[in-house]
Amino acid sequence: MRTRLVLKELLEQKKISQSKLSRMADVSLNTIQDMTHKPYVDTRINTLVRLAKALDVQVTDLFVVED
C-alpha cells in the first residue's frame, strides 16, 4: 500500500499555479515542484497543513492510498 499526493490534480482542478500556491501557503516553490513531480515523496505534516489551508481542503484530501 502506498500513499500518493494529488497536489498536481488539485492545482489543475482549482486553476492555481504552483507559484501562486507557494505564495498562498508560504511554502517554497521548489518544495511544491518536488511534490507535484514526485507524488510519493515524504512530506512534513506542517507543509501539508499549510497547503490544505491555502487550497481550502482537508489534509486528507491531499493524498490517496493506493494498493
Buried (B, 14 or more C-beta within 10 A) or exposed (E): EEEBBBBBEBBEEEEBEBEBBBEBBEBEBEBBEBBBEEBEEEBEEEBBEBBBEBBEBEEEEBBEEEE
